[in-house]
Amino acid sequence: MDPNGPLVAVAAAITLCAVNTAVGYVVAKKAFDRELNTFLGMVFGSLAVRLVIVVAVVYVLIGRVGLHQLAFSLTFVIVGFLLIMGEVLFFHTSYEKKKSRSRRPVSELLKKKVESMMRHPYELALA
């Protein structure tokens, strides 16, 4: 197998994306039961650190090691996009589960506010 061939580049791109997503998953799982500010700090902080590391690894793999550029780039973009979509869906479903377990979901608070506004719509017109 040619070390500079497209198959090695594809495998490297998939591995890099998978490791990046796995680290994001682990950080998100650890941060999910914390307060909102702590959660956001951990998730966005790890996102920034992971971005810097991924950029450095891509530079080394393409610039120094000499992997097949087209195969690596296309695979990295496609797999990276799919795994980021999965990560966002994980955040969304986890948040929805946590919200449904809470005592007073935000939707209840919004319903009460909208219902109180709908009972007296003429008050808004007179104000």
C-alpha positions as CSV (number, residue, x, y, z in Angstrom):
1,M,0.0,0.0,0.0
2,D,1.3,3.4,-1.0
3,P,1.7,5.6,2.1
4,N,0.9,8.7,0.0
5,G,-2.0,7.1,-1.8
6,P,-5.7,8.1,-1.6
7,L,-6.7,5.2,0.7
8,V,-4.3,6.3,3.4
9,A,-5.6,9.9,3.1
10,V,-9.2,8.8,3.4
11,A,-8.5,6.6,6.4
12,A,-6.6,9.5,8.1
13,A,-9.4,11.9,7.5
14,I,-12.0,9.6,8.8
15,T,-9.9,8.8,11.9
16,L,-9.3,12.5,12.6
17,C,-13.0,13.4,12.3
18,A,-14.0,10.4,14.4
19,V,-11.5,11.3,17.2
20,N,-12.6,14.9,17.1
21,T,-16.3,14.0,17.4
22,A,-15.6,11.4,20.2
23,V,-13.8,14.0,22.3
24,G,-16.7,16.4,21.8
25,Y,-19.1,13.7,22.9
26,V,-17.1,12.9,26.0
27,V,-16.9,16.6,27.0
28,A,-20.6,17.2,26.3
29,K,-21.6,14.2,28.4
30,K,-19.4,15.4,31.3
31,A,-20.8,19.0,31.0
32,F,-24.4,18.2,30.5
33,D,-25.5,18.0,34.1
34,R,-23.8,21.2,35.1
35,E,-25.1,24.7,35.2
36,L,-25.8,26.5,31.9
37,N,-22.8,28.8,32.1
38,T,-20.4,26.0,33.0
39,F,-21.9,23.8,30.2
40,L,-21.5,26.5,27.6
41,G,-18.0,27.3,28.8
42,M,-16.9,23.6,28.6
43,V,-18.5,22.9,25.2
44,F,-17.4,26.1,23.5
45,G,-14.0,26.0,25.1
46,S,-13.4,22.4,24.0
47,L,-14.7,23.3,20.6
48,A,-12.0,26.0,20.3
49,V,-9.3,23.7,21.6
50,R,-10.4,20.9,19.2
51,L,-10.4,23.3,16.3
52,V,-6.8,24.4,16.9
53,I,-5.7,20.8,17.3
54,V,-7.5,19.7,14.1
55,V,-6.0,22.6,12.1
56,A,-2.5,21.7,13.3
57,V,-3.0,18.0,12.5
58,V,-4.3,18.8,9.1
59,Y,-1.4,21.0,8.4
60,V,1.0,18.3,9.5
61,L,-0.7,15.6,7.5
62,I,-1.1,17.6,4.2
63,G,2.0,19.9,4.5
64,R,4.6,17.7,6.1
65,V,3.6,14.1,5.7
66,G,2.4,14.6,2.1
67,L,-1.0,12.8,2.1
68,H,-3.1,12.9,-1.0
69,Q,-4.6,16.3,-0.8
70,L,-7.8,15.8,-2.7
71,A,-8.8,12.5,-1.1
72,F,-8.0,13.8,2.4
73,S,-9.8,17.2,1.9
74,L,-13.0,15.8,0.4
75,T,-13.2,13.0,2.9
76,F,-12.5,15.4,5.8
77,V,-15.2,17.8,4.7
78,I,-17.9,15.2,4.1
79,V,-17.3,13.1,7.1
80,G,-16.7,16.1,9.3
81,F,-20.0,17.6,8.2
82,L,-21.9,14.4,8.9
83,L,-20.3,13.9,12.3
84,I,-21.0,17.5,13.3
85,M,-24.6,17.1,12.3
86,G,-24.7,14.0,14.6
87,E,-23.1,16.0,17.4
88,V,-25.7,18.7,17.1
89,L,-28.6,16.2,17.0
90,F,-27.1,14.6,20.1
91,F,-27.1,18.0,21.9
92,H,-30.7,18.7,20.8
93,T,-32.1,15.3,21.8
94,S,-30.2,15.4,25.1
95,Y,-31.5,18.9,25.9
96,E,-35.1,17.9,25.0
97,K,-34.9,14.9,27.3
98,K,-33.5,17.0,30.1
99,K,-36.1,19.7,29.6
100,S,-38.9,17.2,29.7
101,R,-37.6,15.8,33.0
102,S,-37.5,19.3,34.6
103,R,-40.4,20.4,36.9
104,R,-41.4,23.4,34.8
105,P,-40.5,23.3,31.2
106,V,-40.0,26.5,29.4
107,S,-43.0,25.7,27.2
108,E,-45.3,25.9,30.2
109,L,-44.0,29.3,31.1
110,L,-44.5,30.6,27.5
111,K,-48.0,29.1,27.3
112,K,-49.1,30.9,30.5
113,K,-47.8,34.2,29.2
114,V,-49.5,33.8,25.8
115,E,-52.7,32.7,27.4
116,S,-52.8,35.7,29.7
117,M,-52.2,38.0,26.6
118,M,-54.9,36.2,24.7
119,R,-57.6,36.7,27.4
120,H,-57.4,40.5,27.2
121,P,-56.3,41.5,23.7
122,Y,-58.2,44.8,24.0
123,E,-55.9,45.9,26.8
124,L,-53.0,45.8,24.4
125,A,-54.9,48.1,22.0
126,L,-55.8,50.6,24.7
127,A,-52.3,50.8,26.1
